[in-house]
Amino acid sequence: MEFIPVNEPLLNGNEKKYLCECIDTGWISSEGPFVKEFEQKMSETVHRNYGIAVSNGTAALEVAVQALGIDAGDEVIMPTFTIISCAMAVTKVGGIPVFVDSDPFTWNMKVDEIEKKITSRTKAILLVHLYGLPVEVDEILLLAKKYHLKVIEDAAEMHGQTHNGKPCGSFGDISIFSFYPNKHITTGEGGMVVTDDEELAERCRSLRNLCFRKDIRYIHDEISDNYRFTNLQAAVGLAQLERLDEFVERKRAMGRYYTERLCEIKGLRLPIEHTDYANNIYWVYGMVLESEIQVDNRIIQKLLAEKGIGTRTFFWCMHEQPVYRNMGLFKNEKYPNAEYLARKGFYIPSGLALTKEQMDKVILGIKDMIVQISNN
Ligand SMILES: *Cc1c(COP(=O)(O)O)cnc(C)c1O
C-alpha cells in the first residue's frame, strides 16, 4: 500500500541548477552571494527594506525578540495555540508569554482578548498567522500604538499571503518567515527576519553571527548564537521564490478541491475559504472534529495511517506544555477554544507535490473513516 505523506515539497524548478553553481564555484557557506540575493528578493516580495536570513524560523523568532530588547520579566502577548518556537523565544530571555485564546473558526488568536491582557510590563504583541488565514492585524496595530508596544509578526506560514492587499510579513516592527519543507517556500531548513528599520536590521545581523564587534573581530560585548544561513539554502530559496505565485495558486486549488468534496461530510469543520480581508492559502489543509464526533485527533491519526494516509495533529497549547507546567507556569490558565482545537484538529496531506489521485485517495479514506467511527 502506498503511504501518502503529509507533506512533500516540489523541487523541480531551478533548485538543482543553482545548487550546482554553489558546488562549482565553491561558495557553500553563509558568505556566498546567493544569501544576499535571497534576502533582497524575499524582503522585496513582502515590501520590506531589509531581510536577514537565519538558520530556521525558530532562530528568526529568537533574533526578533532579542533585537527588540525584550528582557527578563517583560511580557509578550501571543496565542496559546501556536508552535513552541513563539513562547520559547520569549522564555529563553527570561520574558513571560501571556496568552490569549483562539477563534474556533479562523483558528487564529482572538484579537478582542488582547487588550485586557496588557499590563505595565507588556512589551510586545507576537501575532501569529495560522494555517493559511491571517489574523486580523488592524486592531492589533492600533492597540500597539495606543499602549506603545512592539509588534512581532510570525508569518512563518504566510508566504504569498496578503491582508487587505498588503503582504503578510509587512506588518509591525519585525516579521519572520520559516522555510521548513512544509512551508510554501522551502530551503530545507531556514528562516528570515524582515524589517524596515535599519538599526533593527543591523542588530539582527549581529545577533545572527555571534555578536562579533564590527571594528574588531573575536571581541564580543554580548552573547548570542550562530544562526547563519548558507549559500546552499539560499540557492534552493531563490529557485523556490521564482515560483511563489504558482505555489500559492496550486495550494488554493488544492484547498478548493478538498473542500468541495469533504463539505458534505457531517462532523468536520473545514477551513474558512476567505474572510473580508484575505483568501486562505492553506499552509496545510486542516480540519476540526465537531463535538458530535466523540474521538480525539490522535485516534483519527491512527485510523487514517492504517489507510495509508499521513496526518498531523494540530499544535498543542502552550499553557498545557509539560515543560512550562514543570516550571510552575500557567498552572490554572484555561483557554477552552484553543484546548478544543489542540484535541480535535488535524491536517491531511497537502504538500505541493501532492497529486490529484492522492487527494482522491485521501478524500475516500476520510469518508470511510467517518463511517467507521460512526458505527462504533
Ligand atoms: C514553522 C513555524 C515556525 C518555526 O519555523 P522552523 O523553521 O521550523 O523553526 C514558527 N512559527 C510558525 C507559526 C510556524 O508554522
The ligand as a Tripos MOL2 file, in Angstrom:
@<TRIPOS>MOLECULE
LIG
   15    15     1     0     0
SMALL
NO_CHARGES

@<TRIPOS>ATOM
      1 C1          7.1300   26.5480   11.1520 C.3       1 LIG1
      2 C2          6.7940   27.6130   12.0980 C.ar      1 LIG1
      3 C3          7.7670   28.2330   12.9070 C.ar      1 LIG1
      4 C4          9.1550   27.7000   13.0870 C.3       1 LIG1
      5 O1          9.8850   27.5310   11.9800 O.3       1 LIG1
      6 P1         11.1140   26.4700   11.9460 P.3       1 LIG1
      7 O2         11.7900   26.8500   10.6800 O.co2     1 LIG1
      8 O3         10.5090   25.1220   11.9050 O.co2     1 LIG1
      9 O4         11.9570   26.7000   13.1400 O.co2     1 LIG1
     10 C5          7.4010   29.3020   13.6740 C.ar      1 LIG1
     11 N1          6.1360   29.7450   13.6900 N.ar      1 LIG1
     12 C6          5.1570   29.1560   12.9700 C.ar      1 LIG1
     13 C7          3.7790   29.6930   13.0520 C.3       1 LIG1
     14 C8          5.4480   28.0560   12.1700 C.ar      1 LIG1
     15 O5          4.4820   27.4540   11.4770 O.3       1 LIG1
@<TRIPOS>BOND
     1     1     2 1
     2     2     3 ar
     3     2    14 ar
     4     3     4 1
     5     3    10 ar
     6     4     5 1
     7     5     6 1
     8     6     7 2
     9     6     8 1
    10     6     9 1
    11    10    11 ar
    12    11    12 ar
    13    12    13 1
    14    12    14 ar
    15    14    15 1
@<TRIPOS>SUBSTRUCTURE
     1 LIG1         1 GROUP 0 **** ****
